[in-house]
Amino acid sequence: MKGYYGNVVLITGASSGIGKACAEYMARLGYRVYGTSRRAPESSPEALENGMTMVRMDVCSDGSVKAAIDSIIRREGEIGIVINNAGMGIAGAVEDTSPQEAFLQMDTNFFGVHRVIRQVLPHMRKKGRGLIINMSSVGALFPIPYQSMYVAAKAAVEGMTGSLRNELRPFGIKAAYVEPGDTKTGFTGSRIMTKESGEGSAYYRYCKKSVAVMERDEINGPDPITVARAVARLAERKNPPVCVTVGLQYKILVFLKRLVPKALESFVLSKMYKG
Ligand SMILES: NC(=O)c1ccc[n+]([C@@H]2O[C@H](COP(=O)([O-])OP(=O)(O)OC[C@H]3O[C@@H](n4cnc5c(N)ncnc54)[C@H](OP(=O)(O)O)[C@@H]3O)[C@@H](O)[C@H]2O)c1
């Protein structure tokens, strides 16, 4: 038996990037890892050579989330650690974002986390133990232009996790969130620009420059193994901190944020992202 939460780990969005790095790293540490992807075979969970098992799950579908979690519970009897990592980014000015696009961002990055938590908690409460780690972003803390819905979704994840942590105290279950900074993954290539953010938009040239800066930083960012190590360290702790920021430069940024007036923070961000 590994750690305080058992050795069965569920990681959403484990087909690529941070989720895949977490899954492979935790499998190497001896956890029994179930990773999810919308592209995994529908039938039964598929065991891979790297020690993890892939399960199909679309975090935007109640039925898909339930089916995936039920199938793992049938095999293992419990899920000790959940890493809610699946996510994507939609970029564009607030004015250029349709309600449908805003909802898609929230549905994947926020309601998806909520769906998984709701399905897994009854099992964790029965066992009287568990750890839920939600993948946030340092972006949750900063007013990055043209990333509004992404920033809002991550801020919502952080707010929900804080409340959840307090609700779960009587049940011996812990909740925490992780804030990576720019990381080199498939996220950059999967980013969706809103339909109205093309050449006809009043924001076009500002948005284009700003997103290019963000993408350059992501492409030059560290390997996702840095996040996987931080997640695995969190999973080894009996009393994990509520929030872990990944990387020294981002820890310093988050610390400085507390000291700097909001107006200055906003000005610096707009210069950084050329908005
Ligand atoms: N990369 C960064 O700079 C960075 C920084 C801070 C935070 N993050 C966060 O880290 C997490 C992982 O992102 P990443 O950078 O590793 O990106 P990635 O390489 O694009 O991986 C995203 C993962 O999410 C899954 N996914 C997307 N939509 C899904 C849905 N509707 N249902 C189920 N799975 C879905 C994808 O799986 P399938 O397509 O196979 O279903 C994929 O495995 C995200 O929450 C992201 O916001 C990333």
The ligand as an ORCA input file, in Angstrom:
! r2SCAN-3c Opt
* xyz 0 1
  N       0.818     23.979    -20.709
  C       0.785     25.031    -19.899
  O       1.524     26.030    -20.089
  C      -0.115     25.006    -18.696
  C       0.106     25.958    -17.680
  C      -0.713     25.953    -16.562
  C      -1.740     25.029    -16.447
  N      -1.946     24.120    -17.451
  C      -3.061     23.184    -17.279
  O      -2.571     21.856    -17.315
  C      -3.612     20.979    -17.746
  C      -3.072     20.046    -18.814
  O      -2.730     20.811    -19.949
  P      -1.481     20.468    -20.878
  O      -0.662     21.692    -20.945
  O      -0.865     19.208    -20.514
  O      -2.248     20.363    -22.296
  P      -2.354     19.188    -23.385
  O      -1.007     18.642    -23.680
  O      -3.130     19.801    -24.501
  O      -3.229     18.080    -22.645
  C      -4.583     18.296    -22.388
  C      -5.223     16.988    -21.960
  O      -6.590     17.276    -21.623
  C      -7.416     16.339    -22.291
  N      -8.726     16.939    -22.586
  C      -9.008     18.108    -23.189
  N     -10.335     18.283    -23.269
  C     -10.905     17.205    -22.677
  C     -12.243     16.795    -22.438
  N     -13.311     17.506    -22.847
  N     -12.446     15.624    -21.787
  C     -11.400     14.854    -21.406
  N     -10.108     15.170    -21.611
  C      -9.880     16.335    -22.246
  C      -6.660     15.928    -23.542
  O      -7.026     14.579    -23.853
  P      -7.761     14.077    -25.197
  O      -7.669     15.194    -26.205
  O      -6.984     12.849    -25.572
  O      -9.149     13.778    -24.754
  C      -5.219     15.946    -23.054
  O      -4.851     14.702    -22.502
  C      -4.758     21.855    -18.201
  O      -5.741     21.906    -17.181
  C      -4.115     23.215    -18.381
  O      -5.013     24.264    -18.209
  C      -1.158     24.081    -18.572
*
